[in-house]
Amino acid sequence: MTVQTTSHATGGGIPKSLFMFSIIYGGMVCIAGVLGNKQVSLGPLAVEAGIFPFLLLVILSSSIAALHGKAIADRLVKYGFIPLIASILLALLVLSLPPSPKMDDKYLDAFNTMIGQTPRIWLAGIVAYGVSQMLNVYLFDRLKNTVGKYVALRGAIAAVLSQIIDTLLFVTIAFYGVFPITELLLGQMLAKVVLSMIMVPLLITFFVSYGHKLDGTDPKVGNTHDH
């Protein structure tokens, strides 16, 4: 990292943007599976609500790649497996413990339905997360050679392609052989592509700009990893 970046780091020597974005990233890894239990309607599109934290994961990893380099972003994605797997193990532990007799049956049934996912779904989430997030960082970095300084465009292209792969992996691993998945695949892909094109350019521009502000760096000066 540059002298300018590290001079505005936290007390432990971590740049403020990396510290803050990493905390948000870990939270989104854990909440994505929970929110994914609800299907939401966005106009003509039907999509599982987990796409919103997953898109934030894409945006944050790309923003960190722009601010601190591909190697740091790759490490962030790998560290993301820790809260993801820890949250699954904690869910299994809680599900295995006997419920309190004072707990209302309807709340217990709702909890077990929402949290008690099948091993295939958990496996699908782990595989899809790792592959799609690593692919997103790789594509975002490689696109420097073509679209260069246009961070929003690079982020949108990387997000669209990585989200398509995410959907293919997750739906296939989780539901292949359980029911026909073609319609679900196409619907989820369309929804994720549209949302990626709308949300990613705006939010990645914000996060990169805010990251520069936190670190005290000048985005116009070619002294960051993205230049």
ABEGO torsion letter per residue (X at the ends): XBAAAAAABBAAGBBAAAAAAAAAAAAAAAAAAAAAABBBBBEABBBBAAAAAAAAAAAAAAAAAAAAEAAAAAAAAAAAAAAAAAAAAAAAAAAABBBBAABBAAAAAAAAAAABBBAAAAAAAAAAAAAAAAAAAAAAAAAAAAAEABAAAAAAAAAAAAAAAAAAAAAAAAABGABBAAAAAAAAAAAAAAAAAAAAAAAAAAAAAAAAAAAGBBAABBABAAX
